[in-house]
Amino acid sequence: MEKLLIIPLALILAGSSAGAEDKRAGRVLTGDQKAVDALIRDAVEQVMGVLKSKELSQADKKDRVIMIIDPIIDMSLMAKLTLGRSHWPKLDEKQRKLFTGIFKEQLKTSYFEKLDLLTDEKIEYNEPVEKDKKFQMLTVILSKGQRIGMAYKLYKDKDAWKVYDIEIEGVSIVKSYGSQYDEFLRDNSFDALIKKMQRKIDEDKNLDKAKK
């Protein structure tokens, strides 16, 4: 699961305009298709600029990358979707805020565990596909002879498109987290889940400090 969670951000972190290949076969994107396509590509270019900087420390790079991806990934919605209809409605407002905050921190901590290893990848882009007023943008990471399929799922929040899930080789992050949380909550309390998540975050942070 940990390995699975690192890869999605790699798609944003690892691409570059020079190394990317467009799979649209000359087709012209229009309307929302164009907006979704530009959203992912713009994030790639911004993040790559940060990662290639020789003046920023690793900690500063992480902070700046988070500032770039925060507006386009709806982690609050992802948190809600992972608990789903079986567990989210049972939480009061305070519990929902607590879970959402820790979930966001857990995602960000997992993403950056191997940040410095994700700068040599190349990416193929496919055109965004619309379904039920949402979009899915398939991309492929080319890494060490392997082709890793990624699909961003986006919805429109007012006037902005946001990512609410990412599939890696057909496996959804939301469903992967959700199945783990559901299994744990069958025999344990919500408070126990929060403690377990926080413990993992603290362990990851301590490992990160030890590497410095």
VEXTIMAR-180495 format. One record per residue (C-alpha): y negated, z negated, x; residue number from 1. Coordinates in pm, 1 decimal, padded with zeros to 6 digits. Each point is the difference from the previous one (the first is absolute). Layout:
+----------+----------+----------+-----+
:        Y :        Z :        X :   i :
+----------+----------+----------+-----+
:        Y :        Z :        X : NUM :
...
+----------+----------+----------+-----+
This chain:
+----------+----------+----------+-----+
:        Y :        Z :        X :   i :
+----------+----------+----------+-----+
:  00000.0 :  00000.0 :  00000.0 :   1 :
: -00242.0 : -00086.0 :  00280.2 :   2 :
:  00060.0 :  00335.5 :  00167.2 :   3 :
: -00049.2 :  00177.3 : -00330.0 :   4 :
: -00339.0 : -00156.3 : -00055.2 :   5 :
: -00141.0 :  00101.7 :  00335.9 :   6 :
:  00047.4 :  00372.9 : -00054.3 :   7 :
: -00233.1 :  00072.6 : -00295.9 :   8 :
: -00316.6 : -00090.9 :  00184.6 :   9 :
:  00126.8 :  00202.6 :  00292.6 :  10 :
: -00064.8 :  00306.3 : -00210.7 :  11 :
: -00366.2 : -00091.6 : -00009.8 :  12 :
: -00012.0 : -00141.0 :  00349.8 :  13 :
:  00200.4 :  00258.3 :  00186.7 :  14 :
: -00136.7 :  00333.1 : -00117.8 :  15 :
: -00268.5 :  00208.9 :  00164.4 :  16 :
: -00175.1 :  00316.9 : -00110.0 :  17 :
:  00124.0 :  00182.4 :  00307.5 :  18 :
:  00362.6 : -00101.3 : -00049.6 :  19 :
:  00017.0 :  00041.2 : -00375.6 :  20 :
:  00158.0 :  00298.0 : -00171.3 :  21 :
: -00110.5 :  00114.9 : -00343.7 :  22 :
:  00289.9 :  00093.9 : -00231.0 :  23 :
: -00214.9 :  00145.1 : -00280.0 :  24 :
:  00089.3 :  00358.7 :  00096.6 :  25 :
: -00355.8 :  00121.9 : -00041.2 :  26 :
: -00047.1 : -00141.7 : -00349.2 :  27 :
: -00343.5 : -00129.8 : -00090.9 :  28 :
: -00017.1 : -00350.7 : -00141.8 :  29 :
: -00231.2 : -00067.2 : -00291.7 :  30 :
: -00144.3 : -00300.0 : -00182.5 :  31 :
:  00191.3 : -00325.7 :  00030.5 :  32 :
:  00258.6 :  00165.9 :  00224.5 :  33 :
: -00269.9 :  00064.8 :  00256.3 :  34 :
: -00133.8 : -00355.8 : -00029.0 :  35 :
:  00343.3 : -00156.0 :  00058.8 :  36 :
:  00069.2 :  00230.3 :  00294.2 :  37 :
: -00335.8 : -00081.8 :  00158.5 :  38 :
:  00049.9 : -00373.3 : -00051.5 :  39 :
:  00315.2 : -00012.2 :  00213.5 :  40 :
: -00129.6 :  00238.3 :  00265.5 :  41 :
: -00333.1 : -00181.1 :  00036.4 :  42 :
:  00179.8 : -00330.2 :  00046.9 :  43 :
:  00215.1 :  00155.7 :  00272.4 :  44 :
: -00300.0 :  00123.6 :  00196.5 :  45 :
: -00189.5 : -00327.7 : -00028.9 :  46 :
:  00295.4 : -00212.9 :  00104.9 :  47 :
:  00085.8 :  00226.4 :  00291.9 :  48 :
: -00356.0 : -00030.8 :  00123.4 :  49 :
:  00038.3 : -00378.0 :  00001.4 :  50 :
:  00340.9 :  00001.5 :  00170.5 :  51 :
: -00114.7 :  00232.9 :  00276.3 :  52 :
: -00301.5 : -00214.7 :  00085.1 :  53 :
:  00015.7 : -00147.7 :  00349.8 :  54 :
: -00282.8 : -00241.1 : -00070.0 :  55 :
:  00158.3 : -00194.6 : -00285.7 :  56 :
:  00251.2 : -00280.9 :  00041.8 :  57 :
:  00327.3 :  00014.6 : -00192.4 :  58 :
: -00127.1 : -00268.7 : -00236.7 :  59 :
: -00320.0 :  00198.7 : -00066.0 :  60 :
:  00204.4 :  00314.2 : -00064.0 :  61 :
:  00209.2 : -00182.3 : -00257.3 :  62 :
: -00309.8 : -00130.1 : -00177.6 :  63 :
: -00158.6 :  00344.3 : -00015.7 :  64 :
:  00316.5 :  00168.1 : -00120.2 :  65 :
:  00026.3 : -00253.2 : -00282.0 :  66 :
: -00358.7 :  00079.3 : -00098.3 :  67 :
:  00097.0 :  00367.7 : -00023.4 :  68 :
:  00319.6 : -00040.4 : -00203.6 :  69 :
: -00109.4 : -00284.1 : -00229.7 :  70 :
: -00203.5 :  00227.6 : -00231.0 :  71 :
:  00283.5 :  00250.3 : -00048.4 :  72 :
:  00307.9 : -00222.1 : -00038.0 :  73 :
:  00002.3 : -00215.5 : -00313.0 :  74 :
:  00192.7 : -00295.8 :  00138.7 :  75 :
: -00089.5 : -00211.7 : -00302.9 :  76 :
:  00176.7 :  00244.4 : -00229.6 :  77 :
:  00291.6 :  00024.1 :  00244.5 :  78 :
:  00033.5 : -00378.8 : -00010.9 :  79 :
:  00015.0 :  00004.8 : -00379.8 :  80 :
:  00251.2 :  00285.1 : -00007.0 :  81 :
:  00235.2 : -00172.2 :  00244.0 :  82 :
:  00041.8 : -00297.4 : -00233.3 :  83 :
:  00018.2 :  00229.4 : -00300.5 :  84 :
:  00039.5 : -00089.8 : -00365.2 :  85 :
:  00267.0 : -00257.6 :  00074.7 :  86 :
: -00219.9 : -00232.1 :  00205.4 :  87 :
: -00370.4 :  00096.6 : -00003.6 :  88 :
: -00063.7 : -00097.9 : -00366.9 :  89 :
:  00140.8 : -00347.4 :  00070.1 :  90 :
: -00270.9 : -00078.5 :  00255.6 :  91 :
: -00334.8 : -00151.5 : -00090.2 :  92 :
: -00323.3 :  00138.3 :  00145.6 :  93 :
:  00000.1 : -00239.7 :  00294.2 :  94 :
:  00356.4 :  00089.9 :  00094.1 :  95 :
: -00074.5 :  00370.2 : -00026.9 :  96 :
: -00295.1 : -00028.4 :  00237.4 :  97 :
:  00206.7 : -00207.1 :  00242.1 :  98 :
:  00288.8 :  00245.8 :  00001.5 :  99 :
: -00229.0 :  00303.4 :  00030.9 : 100 :
: -00182.8 : -00149.6 :  00298.5 : 101 :
:  00318.7 : -00085.2 :  00187.7 : 102 :
:  00160.2 :  00333.8 : -00089.4 : 103 :
: -00297.0 :  00186.2 :  00148.0 : 104 :
:  00017.6 : -00206.4 :  00316.3 : 105 :
:  00372.4 :  00058.5 :  00029.3 : 106 :
: -00043.3 :  00376.4 : -00029.1 : 107 :
: -00275.2 :  00012.9 :  00258.8 : 108 :
:  00189.5 : -00222.9 :  00242.9 : 109 :
:  00313.5 :  00214.0 : -00028.4 : 110 :
: -00192.0 :  00322.2 :  00042.0 : 111 :
: -00154.0 : -00095.9 :  00330.5 : 112 :
:  00301.4 : -00140.3 :  00180.5 : 113 :
:  00048.6 :  00326.7 :  00190.2 : 114 :
: -00341.4 :  00155.6 : -00035.0 : 115 :
: -00025.9 :  00105.6 :  00364.1 : 116 :
:  00322.5 :  00206.3 : -00027.8 : 117 :
: -00120.7 :  00225.4 : -00279.4 : 118 :
: -00252.0 :  00228.4 :  00170.6 : 119 :
:  00218.6 :  00290.8 :  00115.2 : 120 :
:  00135.8 :  00114.6 : -00333.6 : 121 :
: -00077.1 :  00331.5 : -00170.7 : 122 :
: -00022.0 :  00058.7 : -00372.8 : 123 :
:  00067.5 :  00280.5 : -00245.8 : 124 :
: -00198.9 : -00003.8 : -00323.0 : 125 :
:  00119.0 :  00134.8 : -00334.2 : 126 :
: -00237.0 :  00058.5 : -00288.0 : 127 :
: -00042.9 : -00283.9 : -00250.0 : 128 :
:  00204.3 :  00038.3 : -00318.7 : 129 :
: -00124.1 : -00127.3 : -00336.4 : 130 :
:  00221.3 : -00180.5 : -00249.6 : 131 :
: -00107.7 : -00207.8 : -00300.5 : 132 :
: -00363.1 : -00008.9 :  00118.9 : 133 :
:  00108.5 : -00137.3 :  00338.3 : 134 :
:  00057.7 :  00171.1 :  00331.4 : 135 :
:  00266.6 : -00008.5 :  00263.8 : 136 :
: -00068.8 :  00136.6 :  00348.1 : 137 :
:  00304.7 :  00072.6 :  00212.8 : 138 :
: -00039.5 : -00015.2 :  00376.0 : 139 :
:  00244.7 :  00014.1 :  00288.7 : 140 :
: -00024.1 : -00193.9 :  00326.0 : 141 :
:  00141.6 :  00186.7 :  00299.3 : 142 :
:  00120.8 : -00260.7 :  00247.5 : 143 :
:  00246.3 :  00033.7 :  00287.3 : 144 :
:  00183.5 :  00288.2 : -00161.6 : 145 :
:  00016.2 : -00168.4 : -00339.9 : 146 :
: -00169.5 :  00099.1 : -00324.6 : 147 :
: -00096.8 : -00300.4 : -00212.4 : 148 :
: -00105.0 :  00086.2 : -00353.8 : 149 :
: -00287.0 : -00200.9 : -00148.9 : 150 :
: -00147.0 :  00021.7 : -00347.1 : 151 :
: -00327.1 : -00165.0 : -00097.7 : 152 :
: -00036.6 : -00082.9 : -00369.7 : 153 :
: -00356.6 : -00012.2 : -00125.7 : 154 :
: -00177.9 : -00080.5 : -00324.4 : 155 :
: -00363.6 :  00036.7 : -00097.7 : 156 :
: -00196.2 : -00324.1 : -00020.6 : 157 :
: -00323.9 :  00097.9 : -00172.6 : 158 :
: -00132.2 :  00271.8 :  00233.5 : 159 :
:  00214.5 : -00080.7 :  00304.5 : 160 :
:  00360.1 :  00088.1 :  00087.2 : 161 :
:  00208.4 : -00285.7 :  00137.6 : 162 :
:  00349.9 : -00039.3 :  00139.3 : 163 :
:  00219.7 : -00230.2 : -00207.5 : 164 :
:  00336.6 :  00065.2 :  00164.9 : 165 :
:  00154.9 :  00181.9 :  00296.0 : 166 :
:  00350.1 :  00142.2 :  00015.8 : 167 :
:  00181.3 :  00033.8 :  00332.3 : 168 :
:  00290.8 :  00242.7 : -00014.9 : 169 :
:  00006.1 : -00060.1 : -00375.7 : 170 :
: -00013.1 : -00380.5 :  00026.0 : 171 :
: -00296.8 : -00166.5 : -00171.6 : 172 :
: -00181.6 : -00287.4 :  00172.9 : 173 :
: -00082.5 : -00154.6 : -00337.4 : 174 :
:  00362.2 :  00014.2 : -00115.3 : 175 :
:  00128.9 : -00126.0 :  00336.3 : 176 :
: -00226.9 : -00304.6 : -00007.0 : 177 :
:  00062.1 : -00041.4 : -00371.9 : 178 :
:  00378.0 : -00015.5 :  00034.4 : 179 :
: -00029.0 : -00263.4 :  00272.6 : 180 :
: -00241.5 : -00213.6 : -00200.1 : 181 :
:  00207.9 :  00034.1 : -00316.4 : 182 :
:  00317.5 : -00107.7 :  00179.0 : 183 :
: -00174.4 : -00298.6 :  00159.7 : 184 :
: -00165.0 : -00114.4 : -00324.8 : 185 :
:  00330.1 : -00003.6 : -00186.0 : 186 :
:  00099.4 : -00316.7 :  00186.7 : 187 :
: -00333.6 : -00126.5 :  00132.3 : 188 :
: -00344.4 : -00093.1 : -00124.9 : 189 :
: -00323.6 :  00194.3 :  00037.0 : 190 :
: -00130.7 : -00271.0 :  00235.8 : 191 :
:  00307.3 :  00048.3 :  00219.6 : 192 :
: -00071.5 :  00373.3 :  00017.9 : 193 :
: -00359.5 : -00062.2 :  00103.9 : 194 :
:  00111.8 : -00238.3 :  00273.9 : 195 :
:  00253.7 :  00251.6 :  00128.5 : 196 :
: -00258.2 :  00279.8 :  00010.5 : 197 :
: -00255.7 : -00220.3 :  00174.0 : 198 :
:  00257.5 : -00114.0 :  00253.5 : 199 :
:  00078.8 :  00361.2 :  00089.0 : 200 :
: -00369.5 :  00080.9 :  00040.4 : 201 :
: -00048.5 : -00299.0 :  00231.2 : 202 :
:  00302.9 :  00099.7 :  00207.6 : 203 :
: -00130.5 :  00354.1 :  00041.8 : 204 :
: -00344.0 : -00124.6 :  00101.2 : 205 :
:  00149.9 : -00232.8 :  00259.2 : 206 :
:  00204.1 :  00285.4 :  00145.0 : 207 :
: -00312.9 :  00212.1 :  00015.9 : 208 :
: -00186.7 : -00272.2 :  00189.1 : 209 :
:  00289.9 : -00039.2 :  00243.6 : 210 :
: -00024.7 :  00369.2 :  00090.8 : 211 :
: -00366.1 : -00030.4 :  00097.7 : 212 :
+----------+----------+----------+-----+
